Amino acid sequence: MAEMALSELRRARGMSQEELAVVLHVKQPSIAKFEQRADSYVSTLRDHIRGLGGELDIIARFPEGEVKITNFGVFSSKA
């Protein structure tokens, strides 16, 4: 499995920050800031990956095996 930073992934997908910003309906500086962050919301990361044409899977690894976490896609921000 390949490992790369978000900025490397974006470049590998052939997209500029400006192009990704258009897809995500944000401004380019937002993409630059996000790519520099060490921590972010799962929903923001998911949107970023989808904007690059991919899907985000969250996998928890335990000694007994792996578990794919599925409830991030159905989270509601309403309290």
C-alpha positions as CSV (number, residue, x, y, z in Angstrom):
1,M,0.0,0.0,0.0
2,A,1.4,3.4,-1.0
3,E,1.8,6.2,1.6
4,M,1.8,9.8,0.7
5,A,0.9,13.2,2.1
6,L,-2.4,14.8,0.8
7,S,-0.5,17.3,-1.3
8,E,1.5,14.5,-2.9
9,L,-1.7,12.5,-3.5
10,R,-3.3,15.6,-5.2
11,R,-0.3,16.1,-7.5
12,A,-0.3,12.3,-8.3
13,R,-3.9,12.7,-9.3
14,G,-2.9,15.5,-11.6
15,M,-4.8,18.2,-9.8
16,S,-3.7,21.7,-8.7
17,Q,-4.9,23.2,-5.5
18,E,-7.0,25.6,-7.6
19,E,-8.7,22.7,-9.5
20,L,-9.5,20.9,-6.3
21,A,-10.8,24.1,-4.7
22,V,-13.3,24.4,-7.6
23,V,-14.5,20.8,-7.2
24,L,-15.0,21.3,-3.4
25,H,-16.5,24.8,-3.8
26,V,-13.9,26.4,-1.6
27,K,-11.1,28.9,-2.1
28,Q,-7.5,27.7,-2.9
29,P,-6.1,29.0,0.4
30,S,-8.5,26.5,2.2
31,I,-6.9,23.6,0.3
32,A,-3.4,24.9,1.1
33,K,-4.3,25.1,4.8
34,F,-5.9,21.7,4.9
35,E,-2.9,20.1,3.3
36,Q,-0.6,21.5,6.0
37,R,-2.8,20.4,8.9
38,A,-1.7,17.5,11.2
39,D,-5.3,17.0,12.4
40,S,-8.7,17.4,10.7
41,Y,-12.3,16.3,10.7
42,V,-13.1,13.0,9.1
43,S,-15.8,14.6,7.1
44,T,-13.4,17.2,5.7
45,L,-10.9,14.5,4.8
46,R,-13.6,12.4,3.2
47,D,-14.7,15.3,1.0
48,H,-11.1,16.1,0.1
49,I,-10.5,12.5,-1.0
50,R,-13.8,12.4,-2.9
51,G,-12.8,15.6,-4.7
52,L,-9.7,13.7,-5.9
53,G,-12.0,10.9,-7.2
54,G,-11.5,8.5,-4.4
55,E,-13.3,7.1,-1.4
56,L,-12.1,7.2,2.2
57,D,-12.2,4.0,4.3
58,I,-11.4,4.1,8.1
59,I,-9.8,0.8,9.2
60,A,-9.1,0.0,12.8
61,R,-6.3,-2.6,13.2
62,F,-6.3,-5.0,16.2
63,P,-4.1,-8.0,16.9
64,E,-7.2,-10.1,16.1
65,G,-7.8,-8.5,12.7
66,E,-9.1,-5.4,11.0
67,V,-12.5,-3.7,11.3
68,K,-13.8,-1.2,8.8
69,I,-15.6,1.7,10.6
70,T,-18.8,2.5,8.6
71,N,-20.8,5.1,10.6
72,F,-18.8,8.1,9.5
73,G,-20.8,8.5,6.4
74,V,-24.1,8.7,8.2
75,F,-23.1,11.2,10.9
76,S,-25.5,14.1,11.3
77,S,-24.2,17.4,12.5
78,K,-27.7,18.2,14.0
79,A,-27.7,18.1,17.8
